[in-house]
């Protein structure tokens, strides 16, 4: 699989990453074997970037149980900021942040986190500064190698312009193009930041007969609005290929993380990236034009 240097870090990551909220929220500990198949299928297929969060229910614990013995084969990214597990504190307090880091290390069964990201803090938390200080302290203590921001809209632009973070994770796909139209992706790239895109296939909303999930309902509404315009024959290809091809067509994107709890979907995504991409540049241009016509006022979805 193609790899890219993640910004100015020393991490060379697979362009297809694995998002691990799905296994955390949808599986139980009794289904740990299924989580293991998802994770090991990804690693065996060349994916070396795993992205999770302290608040993705049992995701970190399933990762630790399944692939801790393969720790040197992948880069491990997690997020912090919100109360998780049995912790009784409040979001974004110093005590909560410190607890979260220690809990993540324990659950992931590792002595280091390659990339620790602030998880959708918003502009006020960023400007307040305490969470950034805790992030930097964890890096200085050797618990974290690189620090990043996962956020959108105004907060994402602030994070890029601050010069503090090594990476930016932000929403970007065919129905959520503001990261491109506002110059966010390219600005992060110019700043030497690694660019990670979340929701890169719009939660599978394009071409679906109904919203794939409650979480995807806004993307489904956008997809339906874009598809309701005059037909563009070039867009009538496999809907997942179309969505994936659009995101990967943007050079500023280093890694796109796609989540699933189905090992067969992991394998299919790997094969698609390896054998079918890129898609026709005219198709990408058509999607840009369609978004510019009806979606220019749509904000990034968090």
Buried (B, 14 or more C-beta within 10 A) or exposed (E): EEBBEBBEBEBEBBBBBBBBBBBBBBBEEEBBEBBBBBBBBBBEBBBBBBBBBBBBBBBBBBBBBBBEEEBEEBBBBBBBBBBBBEBEBEBBBEEBBBBBBEBBBEBBBBEEBBBBBBBBBBBEBBEEEEBBEBBEBBBEEEBBBBBBBBBBBEBBBBBBEEEBBBBBBBBBBBBBBBBBBBBBBBBBBEBEBBBBBBBBBBBBBBBBEEBBBEBBBBBBEBBBBBBEEEEBEBBEBEBBBBBBBBBBBBEBBBBBBBBBBBBEBBBEBBEBBEEBBEBEEEBBEBBBEBBEEEBEEBEBBB
